[in-house]
Amino acid sequence: MLKINTEEKIVKINGFALSSPYGDGKVFGQPMGVKSLGFIEVISESGKIGFGETYCGIYSPSLISPIVEFLTPHILGKKLSNLDFIESLNKIPFIGNSGIINSIIVGVELAILDLIGKIENKPIYKLFSEENNLKKVNCYFSGGSVVFSPEEIKNDLIKSKEEGFNNYKMRIGLQDWNIDLERLLIAKQNIDQGGLMVDAIMGTLKNKWDLETALLKAKDLEKFNLKWLEEPLCPTEISNYGILKNKTKIPIAMGEAYSGDLFFKLIKSQNIADIIQVDATHSMGFRNLLEFSNKTVNNKATHVWGSSLSFIANGTLAALSRNISIHEYPSVDFEISKEIVQEKLKFKNGEFVLSDYPGFGIDINQKIKDKYKFVKNSGYSI
């Protein structure tokens, strides 16, 4: 239950995109050599600034600013003590309850929560629970680029173990299938039993598997004892997900592609996934997502592929939620992530340790904005 004490009002809100060096500059899907993200900042009467992130910024960074500008009249002047106005944003007819508008509203709510945390001098988790009863946040190392060779997969696994992680996810579906199977064999030989996850990234790749192909691939994958098979079909193939789930022994994971609670209610009601993947920067508002995660008993995992703000927000969600079992840790080095955190991310035995910095422990000052100015046409593209 969220507890708010401040009576301050919102006096300003901005949406912006920043672009940061990413990996070695040759990462699959980042043709400009940088990764761009969408952020929202909300400012209160006292001058405190809260920051949120929206996952849609990776794909449409140039749209963050104009959409926030469109939402601004619905937000300015609102008291932080009553967040009902956020729900009204989701009720804008036809466009407010799903898609890019919803994803940006999610980022707005994160910024407002961060702002409240800073005003009240509390980390976000203490806004929801003063008791020290947080669940441990077990993480997995999310790497294994779809373009990696078998040798690169092996080196990536060595890196993950050196950093203390016992669970590892890799991508498949782009290279020749026999090469993918070789990559998987290398992974299986170098990871603890049951600690391997596979992402077929069919929501991303141009050449997508149909149901028949996915069933054949899943049959080949059964021998690898996977924790899950992620996005083996295009996210629009909702009915086929149910068929696939019932015809394979491998747990099926999906959900990261959806923004809006309607999609998640459908996943639950149709029982089309074994693991529901949720993202605090995209799926739905933090408070609604926490309620959804606690009320539905399905096993859940976080999806994170943004900045350290995204990682901390999702880690906080996982710590507060009863039914999120594992938290995604993106492995690709992302320069801006190191600069916006007030305290370096902490891990212990593969678990994320939440900071007690106010809010999400994030600051994006003007120096950072100037250093990582948005690069046009830098949205994800393959």
CORVENHU-V439973 format. One record per pair of residues at least 24 apart in sequence whose ideal C-beta (glycine too) atoms are under 10 Angstrom apart, sorted by the first residue. I is the first residue (numbers start at 0). J is the second residue. Records with the same first field share a line. If there is no record, write none. Layout:
BEGIN
I = J + J
END
This chain:
BEGIN
0 = 126 + 127 + 128 + 286 + 289
1 = 82 + 112 + 115 + 123 + 126 + 127 + 128 + 285 + 286 + 289
2 = 115 + 119 + 121 + 125 + 126 + 127 + 128 + 129
3 = 78 + 79 + 80 + 81 + 82 + 111 + 112 + 115 + 118 + 119 + 126
4 = 79 + 80 + 115 + 118 + 119 + 121 + 126
5 = 43 + 44 + 45 + 47 + 78 + 79 + 80 + 114 + 115 + 117 + 118 + 119
6 = 44 + 78 + 79 + 80 + 81 + 118
7 = 43 + 44 + 45 + 47 + 78 + 79 + 80 + 114 + 115 + 118
8 = 43 + 44 + 45 + 75 + 76 + 77 + 78 + 79 + 80
9 = 41 + 42 + 43 + 44 + 49 + 71 + 74 + 75 + 76 + 77 + 78 + 79 + 84 + 107 + 110 + 111 + 114
10 = 41 + 42 + 43 + 44 + 45 + 46 + 75 + 76
11 = 40 + 41 + 42 + 43 + 44 + 46 + 48 + 71 + 74 + 75
12 = 39 + 40 + 41 + 42 + 49 + 67 + 68 + 70 + 71 + 73 + 74 + 75 + 77 + 107 + 110 + 111
13 = 38 + 39 + 40 + 41 + 42 + 48 + 63 + 64 + 67 + 68 + 71 + 110
14 = 38 + 39 + 40 + 51 + 53 + 56 + 62 + 63 + 64 + 65 + 66 + 67 + 68 + 69 + 70 + 71 + 103 + 106 + 107 + 110
15 = 39 + 40 + 56 + 60 + 63 + 64 + 67 + 363 + 368 + 372 + 373
16 = 53 + 56 + 57 + 59 + 60 + 61 + 62 + 63 + 64 + 371 + 372 + 373 + 374 + 375 + 377 + 378
17 = 56 + 60 + 63 + 306 + 335 + 339 + 363 + 367 + 368 + 369 + 370 + 371 + 372 + 373 + 374
18 = 60 + 335 + 371 + 372 + 373 + 374 + 375 + 377 + 378
19 = 306 + 333 + 334 + 335 + 336 + 337 + 338 + 339 + 367 + 370 + 371 + 374 + 377
20 = 332 + 333 + 334 + 335 + 371
21 = 331 + 332 + 333 + 334 + 335 + 336 + 377
22 = 144 + 330 + 331 + 332 + 333 + 334
23 = 331 + 332
25 = 146
26 = 144 + 146 + 331 + 332 + 333 + 379
27 = 144 + 145 + 146 + 147 + 170 + 173 + 200 + 203 + 204 + 331 + 379 + 381
28 = 57 + 58 + 144 + 145 + 146 + 200 + 203 + 204 + 378 + 379 + 380 + 381
29 = 57 + 331 + 377 + 378 + 379 + 380 + 381
30 = 376 + 377 + 378 + 379 + 380 + 381
31 = 374 + 375 + 376 + 377 + 378 + 380
32 = 374 + 377
33 = 333 + 334 + 335 + 371 + 373 + 374 + 377
34 = 60 + 304 + 305 + 306 + 331 + 333 + 334 + 335 + 336 + 374 + 377 + 378 + 379
35 = 59 + 60 + 61 + 63 + 371 + 373 + 374 + 375 + 376 + 377 + 378 + 379
36 = 60 + 63 + 280 + 304 + 305 + 306 + 308 + 309 + 333 + 335 + 336 + 371 + 373
37 = 61 + 62 + 63 + 64 + 66 + 67 + 99 + 102 + 103 + 106 + 280 + 305 + 373 + 378
38 = 63 + 67 + 106 + 109 + 110 + 305 + 306 + 308 + 339 + 361 + 363 + 368
39 = 63 + 64 + 66 + 67 + 70 + 74 + 103 + 104 + 105 + 106 + 107 + 108 + 109 + 110 + 111 + 113
40 = 67 + 106 + 107 + 110 + 113 + 114 + 363 + 368
41 = 67 + 74 + 75 + 77 + 79 + 106 + 107 + 108 + 109 + 110 + 111 + 112 + 113 + 114 + 115
42 = 110 + 114
43 = 79 + 111 + 114 + 115 + 117 + 118
44 = 79 + 118
45 = 114 + 117 + 118
47 = 79 + 113 + 114 + 115 + 116 + 117 + 118 + 119 + 357 + 358
48 = 110 + 113 + 114 + 117 + 358 + 361 + 362 + 363 + 364
49 = 79 + 107 + 109 + 110 + 111 + 112 + 113 + 114 + 115 + 116 + 117 + 118 + 357 + 358 + 359 + 361
50 = 106 + 109 + 110 + 113 + 114 + 117 + 306 + 308 + 339 + 358 + 359 + 361 + 362 + 363
51 = 103 + 104 + 105 + 106 + 107 + 108 + 109 + 110 + 111 + 112 + 113 + 114 + 279 + 280 + 285 + 308 + 309 + 312 + 359 + 361
52 = 105 + 106 + 109 + 110 + 113 + 279 + 280 + 281 + 305 + 306 + 307 + 308 + 309 + 310 + 311 + 312 + 339 + 359 + 361 + 363
53 = 99 + 101 + 102 + 103 + 104 + 105 + 106 + 107 + 109 + 110 + 258 + 278 + 280 + 281 + 305 + 309
54 = 102 + 103 + 105 + 106 + 255 + 258 + 278 + 279 + 280 + 281 + 282 + 302 + 303 + 304 + 305 + 309
55 = 98 + 99 + 100 + 101 + 102 + 103 + 105 + 106 + 258 + 280 + 281 + 378
56 = 99 + 102 + 103 + 106 + 280 + 281 + 305 + 306 + 373 + 378 + 379
57 = 280 + 281 + 304 + 305 + 309 + 377 + 378 + 379
58 = 99 + 102 + 203 + 378 + 379 + 380
59 = 99 + 102 + 103 + 378 + 379
60 = 373 + 374 + 375 + 376 + 377 + 378 + 379
61 = 373 + 375 + 376 + 377 + 378
62 = 99 + 100 + 103 + 378
63 = 99 + 102 + 103 + 106 + 373
64 = 373
66 = 94 + 99 + 100 + 102 + 103 + 104 + 106 + 107
67 = 103 + 104 + 106 + 107 + 110
69 = 94 + 100 + 103
70 = 95 + 100 + 103 + 104 + 107
71 = 107
73 = 104 + 107
74 = 104 + 107 + 110 + 111
77 = 111
79 = 111 + 112 + 114 + 115 + 118 + 119
80 = 115
82 = 108 + 111 + 112 + 115 + 284 + 286
84 = 111
85 = 111 + 284 + 285 + 286 + 287
86 = 284 + 286 + 287
88 = 284
89 = 259 + 260 + 283 + 284 + 287
95 = 259
96 = 258 + 259 + 260 + 261 + 283
97 = 257 + 258 + 259 + 260 + 261 + 262 + 283
98 = 257 + 258 + 259
99 = 258 + 281
100 = 258 + 259
101 = 257 + 258 + 259 + 260 + 261 + 262 + 281 + 282 + 283 + 284
102 = 257 + 258 + 259 + 278 + 280 + 281 + 282 + 283
103 = 258 + 281
104 = 258 + 259 + 283 + 284
105 = 258 + 259 + 278 + 279 + 280 + 281 + 282 + 283 + 284 + 285 + 287 + 288 + 312
106 = 279 + 280 + 281 + 284 + 308 + 309 + 312
107 = 284
108 = 279 + 283 + 284 + 285 + 286 + 287 + 288
109 = 279 + 280 + 284 + 285 + 308 + 309 + 311 + 312 + 315 + 358 + 359 + 361
110 = 308 + 358 + 359 + 361
111 = 284 + 285
112 = 279 + 284 + 285 + 286 + 312 + 315 + 358 + 359
113 = 308 + 311 + 312 + 357 + 358 + 359 + 360 + 361 + 362
114 = 357 + 358
115 = 357 + 358
116 = 356 + 357 + 358 + 359 + 360
117 = 356 + 357 + 358 + 359 + 360 + 361 + 362
118 = 357 + 358
119 = 357 + 358
120 = 356 + 357 + 358
121 = 355 + 356 + 357 + 358
122 = 311 + 315 + 353 + 354 + 355 + 356 + 357 + 358 + 359 + 360
123 = 285 + 311 + 312 + 315 + 316 + 318 + 319 + 353 + 356 + 357 + 358 + 359 + 360
124 = 314 + 315 + 316 + 318 + 319 + 353 + 354 + 355 + 359
125 = 353 + 355 + 357
126 = 315 + 319 + 358
127 = 285 + 286 + 289 + 315 + 316 + 318 + 319
128 = 318 + 319
132 = 318 + 319
133 = 315 + 317 + 318 + 319 + 353
134 = 317 + 318 + 319 + 320 + 321 + 322 + 323 + 324
135 = 317 + 318 + 326 + 347 + 348 + 349 + 350 + 351 + 352
136 = 301 + 313 + 314 + 315 + 316 + 317 + 318 + 319 + 320 + 323 + 324 + 325 + 326 + 328 + 346 + 349 + 350 + 351 + 352 + 353
137 = 164 + 165 + 166 + 300 + 317 + 323 + 324 + 325 + 326 + 348 + 349 + 350 + 351
138 = 162 + 163 + 164 + 165 + 166 + 301 + 303 + 310 + 314 + 317 + 325 + 326 + 327 + 328 + 346 + 348 + 349 + 350 + 351
139 = 164 + 165 + 166 + 167 + 168 + 194 + 195 + 196 + 226 + 300 + 301 + 325 + 326 + 327 + 328 + 330 + 349
140 = 164 + 165 + 166 + 167 + 168 + 169 + 190 + 194 + 196 + 327 + 328 + 329 + 330 + 349
141 = 166 + 167 + 168 + 169 + 170 + 196 + 198 + 302 + 303 + 304 + 326 + 327 + 328 + 329 + 330 + 331
142 = 167 + 168 + 169 + 170 + 328 + 329 + 330 + 331
143 = 167 + 168 + 169 + 170 + 171 + 182 + 183 + 186 + 195 + 196 + 197 + 198 + 330
144 = 169 + 170 + 173 + 330 + 331
145 = 169 + 170 + 171 + 172 + 173 + 174 + 179 + 182 + 198 + 199 + 200 + 203 + 204 + 381
146 = 170 + 173 + 174
147 = 174 + 182 + 185
148 = 174 + 178 + 181 + 182 + 185
149 = 178 + 179 + 180 + 181 + 182 + 183 + 184 + 185 + 186
150 = 182 + 185
151 = 182 + 185
152 = 181 + 182 + 183 + 184 + 185 + 186 + 189
153 = 182 + 185 + 186 + 188 + 189
154 = 185 + 189
155 = 185 + 186 + 189 + 330
156 = 185 + 186 + 188 + 189 + 190 + 195
157 = 189
158 = 330
159 = 189 + 190 + 194 + 328 + 330 + 349
160 = 189 + 190 + 191 + 349
162 = 328 + 330 + 346 + 349
163 = 346 + 347 + 348 + 349 + 350
164 = 190 + 194 + 328 + 330 + 346 + 348 + 349 + 350
165 = 190 + 191 + 193 + 194 + 348 + 349
166 = 190 + 191 + 193 + 194 + 195 + 196 + 226 + 325 + 326 + 327 + 328 + 349
167 = 191 + 194 + 195 + 196 + 197 + 226 + 330
168 = 194 + 195 + 196 + 197 + 198 + 225 + 226 + 227 + 229 + 252 + 300 + 325 + 327 + 328 + 329 + 330
169 = 195 + 196 + 197 + 198
170 = 197 + 198 + 199 + 200 + 203 + 204 + 229 + 230
171 = 197 + 198 + 199 + 200 + 204 + 216 + 220 + 228 + 229 + 231
172 = 197 + 198 + 199 + 200 + 201 + 203 + 204 + 206 + 207 + 208 + 216 + 230 + 231
173 = 199 + 200 + 203 + 204 + 205 + 206 + 381
176 = 212 + 215 + 216 + 219
179 = 216 + 219 + 220
180 = 216 + 219 + 220 + 222 + 223
183 = 219 + 220 + 222 + 223 + 225
184 = 222 + 223
186 = 223 + 225
187 = 222 + 223 + 224 + 225
190 = 223 + 224 + 226
192 = 224
193 = 224 + 225 + 226
194 = 224 + 225 + 226 + 349
195 = 223 + 224 + 225 + 226 + 227
196 = 225 + 226 + 227 + 228 + 229 + 250 + 252 + 274 + 300 + 325 + 327
197 = 223 + 225 + 226 + 227 + 228 + 229 + 230 + 231 + 249 + 252
198 = 227 + 228 + 229 + 230 + 231 + 252 + 255 + 276
199 = 228 + 229 + 230 + 231 + 232
200 = 229 + 230 + 231 + 381
201 = 229 + 230 + 231 + 232 + 233 + 234 + 236 + 253 + 256
202 = 229 + 230 + 232 + 233 + 234 + 235 + 253 + 255 + 256 + 257
203 = 230 + 233 + 234 + 256 + 379 + 381
204 = 230 + 233 + 381
205 = 381
207 = 231 + 232 + 233 + 234 + 235 + 236
208 = 232 + 233 + 236 + 243
209 = 233 + 236 + 239
210 = 236 + 238 + 239 + 240 + 242 + 243 + 246
211 = 239
213 = 239 + 240 + 242 + 243 + 246 + 247 + 251
214 = 239 + 242 + 243 + 246 + 247
216 = 247 + 249
217 = 243 + 244 + 246 + 247 + 248 + 249 + 251
218 = 246 + 247 + 248 + 249
220 = 247 + 248 + 249
221 = 247 + 248 + 249
223 = 249
224 = 248 + 249
225 = 249 + 250 + 252
226 = 250 + 252 + 274 + 300 + 324 + 325
227 = 251 + 252 + 253 + 272 + 273 + 274 + 276 + 298 + 300 + 325
228 = 252 + 253 + 273 + 274
229 = 253 + 254 + 255 + 272 + 274 + 276 + 300 + 302
230 = 254 + 255 + 256 + 276
232 = 271
234 = 262
236 = 271
237 = 262 + 265 + 266 + 269 + 271 + 272
238 = 269 + 271
239 = 271
240 = 266 + 269 + 270 + 271 + 272
241 = 266 + 269 + 270 + 271 + 272
242 = 271
243 = 271 + 272
244 = 269 + 270 + 271 + 272 + 273
245 = 270 + 271
247 = 273
249 = 273
250 = 274 + 298
252 = 276 + 298 + 299 + 300 + 302
253 = 302
254 = 278 + 281 + 282 + 297 + 299 + 300 + 302
255 = 281 + 282 + 300 + 301 + 302 + 303 + 304 + 327
256 = 281 + 282 + 302
257 = 281 + 282 + 283
258 = 282 + 283
259 = 283
260 = 284 + 287 + 288 + 290 + 291
263 = 287 + 288 + 291 + 292 + 295 + 297 + 299
264 = 291 + 295
266 = 295 + 297
267 = 291 + 294 + 295 + 296 + 297
270 = 297
272 = 297 + 298 + 299
273 = 297 + 298
274 = 298 + 299 + 300 + 324 + 325
275 = 299 + 300 + 302 + 322 + 323
276 = 300 + 301 + 302 + 303 + 323 + 327
277 = 301 + 302 + 313 + 316 + 317 + 320 + 322 + 323
278 = 302 + 303 + 304 + 305 + 309 + 312 + 313 + 316 + 327
279 = 303 + 305 + 308 + 309 + 310 + 311 + 312 + 313 + 314 + 315 + 316 + 317
280 = 304 + 305 + 306 + 308 + 309 + 310 + 312 + 313
281 = 305 + 309 + 313
282 = 313 + 316
285 = 312 + 313 + 315 + 316 + 319
288 = 312 + 313 + 316 + 320 + 323
289 = 315 + 316 + 319 + 320 + 321 + 323
290 = 320
291 = 320 + 322
292 = 316 + 317 + 319 + 320 + 321 + 322 + 323
293 = 319 + 320 + 321 + 322 + 323
294 = 321 + 322
295 = 322
296 = 321 + 322
297 = 322
298 = 322 + 323 + 324 + 325
299 = 323 + 324 + 325
300 = 324 + 325 + 326 + 327
301 = 325 + 326 + 327 + 328
302 = 326 + 327
303 = 327 + 328 + 329
304 = 329 + 331 + 333 + 379
305 = 329 + 333 + 336
306 = 333 + 335 + 336 + 337 + 338 + 339 + 340 + 361 + 363
307 = 333 + 335 + 336 + 337 + 338 + 339 + 340 + 343 + 344 + 359 + 360 + 361
308 = 335 + 336 + 339 + 340 + 358 + 359 + 360 + 361 + 363
309 = 336 + 359
310 = 336 + 340 + 344 + 351 + 359
311 = 336 + 339 + 340 + 342 + 344 + 351 + 353 + 354 + 356 + 358 + 359 + 360 + 361
312 = 359 + 361
313 = 351
314 = 344 + 350 + 351 + 352 + 353 + 354 + 359
315 = 351 + 353 + 354 + 359 + 360
317 = 351 + 353
318 = 350 + 351 + 352 + 353
319 = 353
325 = 349
326 = 350 + 351
334 = 370 + 371
335 = 363 + 367 + 370 + 371
336 = 361
338 = 362 + 363 + 364 + 366 + 367 + 370 + 371
339 = 363 + 364 + 367 + 371
END
